[in-house]
Amino acid sequence: MSTTRSIPCLFARAGTSRGAFFLKEDLPTDPAVRDAVVLAAYGSPDSRQIDGIGGGDPLTSKVAVVSASSRSEADVDYTFGQVGIEVGEIFWVGNCGNMSSGVGPFAIHRGLVPAVSPVTQVRIYNTNTNKLLIADVRVNDAGEVEEDGDTMISGVPGSGAPILLDFGDCGGAATGSVLPTGQICEPVTLSNGTTCQVSIVDAATPFVFVNAKDLAMTGTESAAQIDAHPSLPGLLEEIRAYAAGAIGLVSGNQVAKEVSPSIPRVVAVSEPQDYIAADGTSVPAETLTVIARQQSMQRTHKTYAVTGALCTAIAGAIEGTIVNQLAKPSGEHFVIGHPGGIISAQVKVDVRGTDIRVRKASIVRTARAIMDGSVIIPSKVWDNAGIPLATTGLL
């Protein structure tokens, strides 16, 4: 018997994230074996993920599972997973907007959606949030996904063809409500004795926002500066843990890191100001609506999540939230300054008291296929699971 098994996958950069895109039918049907296979593919658990395709960073330890959809309103179903790095677990909760930008191209590559030039529209049902998003993907006359273009996004070198993502009514993606606690702002007392106000908003993915000044931050810190700070990561995690308990994801704040480390996500927000991005370029205050620094899996995001951009922009449209208090008026166009540069979103929100409806939530990304082939999985993965190869769906 062979000591390894290979599974087809497309390895791609999608937005500012990177990961493997699998057809659901190519993965084991048993969830436990499926997770063991994906963890082995990524080399988890290991801080470097040296024995797999993971990059030792939350932004490069993500997975997308795609299949043809039986839903009349969708072409494909897509499930996002945040692959643990130091922990041997995959968190199938929330959605990643950056990885979402790779789903349309993948669906066309795999023939799940017929290619139509010059733009193929792919209707994507995200099973994590039970929300529909639409991707407009450039296609050339030969029916191939067009990756070359002039669109540039901060955090990615070079340029590519634009992919327009419309998340539509993405309110209440995880909890069913844009304001899951019913509060626009609420107090949190931290272990250092500081009491700060936070806003918990669920749109595309649930986020909790705090004024950077309440944590003695300037708001323009680099990702490395925040991660190296003696107290900031812990304080941000306290706020995130509070929100996890407040929206019912965990029963006690102390277990949030183990039970739900990926959502909600926490963001420190500040008013527009000049700063220097990670690549050394200047980001002028007058070009920004707000500045934000986001945590992802207990590390500072080197750029910014797409779902975070949408949630931040939607929070900015709700009077009284932390984001709204600090943002420069911008209409439907919302520009966020992050450690790697800027990210822009277009949103439209109807607010009538506590009745909040998201009418528009769109963003432009780029994506590029890096490798199309098979990932090799050691046979011990199957042996340890105690399941014969013939029952895994791979034969």
ABEGO torsion letter per residue (X at the ends): XBABBBBBBBBBBBEABBBBBBBAAABBABAAAAAAAAAAAAGOBBAAGAABABAGBAAABBBBBBBBBABAABABBBBBBBBBAABBBBBBBEBBAAAAAAAAAAAAAAGABBBBOABBBBBBBBAAAGBBBBBBBBBBAAGBBBABBABBBBGBBEBBBBBBBBAEBABGAAAGBABAAGBABBBBBBAAGBBBBBBBBBBGBBBBBBBAAAAGBAGABBAAAAAABAAAAAAAAAAAAAAAAAAGABABAAAAAAABAAOBBBBBBBBBBBBBBAAGBBBBAAABABBBBBBBGGBBBABBBAAAAAAAAAAAABBGBAAAAABBBAEABBBBBBAAEBBBBBBBBBBBEABBBBABBBBBBBBBBABBBBBBBBAAAAAAAGBBAAAAGAX
